């Protein structure tokens, strides 16, 4: 009889293979339904496929692109653009088939243009010459939608997050994480957020559910890493109001 130390990895591989097979079957069924013009049923099967975790990004992106087009055929423009946006965020190079209908190509290019026009924040690598608590980010804002950039920070995981304005010059924004009681050693959780003139969030680098963590020991950066819960370091969100626990987020 094989020892448990060998059986456990084997079982895991078999389980993953079974899950992969189920996902492929769901995707194939979704495509069959779409080809048969049974669009409402196809939407359900695509969603079933997308519920499988750990599928390759390129595969999920193609499925999302196909689902977006089906929503368009069902006159659901909102979900059509949302699914196409998700496809491009997973794989910027995703393409429809060469014989794709013009409506699908136009949908993809329209969403691609909207994404290119969105403000985008990206955190810059820490530089040795900088103060350890300094945070730097780049802001790309082709249409000038962002009116201010804030450094949201908290001394404990999960917040509540307070905010400090960042100074932006020529697309580079800088701010500093405050040291509680001016201590030489502290830990902070943080993310960067751009707001429009109405106070809506238009771009983020990290976010409240996946903040970055920085520990400073005797004014030297000791440990820094992202909390990975979703997405990449730069997360672009739509124009929607965001509320925080602090009554005045700028204090």
Buried (B, 14 or more C-beta within 10 A) or exposed (E): EEEEEEEEEEEEEEEEEEBBEEBBEBBEBBBEBBEEEEBEBBBBBBEBBBEBEEBEEEBBBBBBBBBBBBBBBBEBEEBBBBBBBBBBBBBEEBEBEEEBEEEBBEBBEEBBEEBEEBBBBBBBEBEEEBEBBBBBBBBBBEEEBBBBBBBBBBBEEEBEBBBBEBEBEEEEBBBBBBBEEEEEEBBBBBBBBBBBEEEBBBBBBBBBEBBBBBBBEEEEBEEEEBBEEEBEBBBBBEBEEBEBEBEEBEE
